[in-house]
Amino acid sequence: MSWNKIAAIGDWSTVFPLKAIGIEAHSIAENDDAAKLLRHLANSKEFGIIFVQENLLERIHPVMEEFLDKDLPAIILIPSVSGSEKLGISIIRDTMKKAAGRDILAEE
């Protein structure tokens, strides 16, 4: 178990092109259990990075919380091919608020 792989979870049109650069793509349908898949990939200790399409956040958030304090795998939200929902920056902003005590990413 070497943590040297990268995986991506999302709809087919978002994750399929990532296969071209060696990322293990996992296409997920509306009724599939995204949280179960993420937990399986994260616990496998094979993946150092797992990209997750940001519109799956509501479905996978509890699993993301489980791995928040761990170094690996890094679970990173990515936008779909149709564009960003700004959920990733929202999580980063909340984390920075907790660390710095104020919103250092706020636009002045």
QUITA-V656511 format. One record per helix or strand of 3 or more residues. SS is the DSSP state (A for helix, B for strand). FROM is the first residue (numbers start at 1). LEN is the number of residues. If there is no record, write none. Layout:
<<SS & FROM & LEN> <SS & FROM & LEN>>
This chain:
<<B & 5 & 6> <A & 12 & 10> <B & 24 & 4> <A & 34 & 10> <B & 47 & 7> <A & 54 & 14> <B & 74 & 5> <A & 87 & 14>>
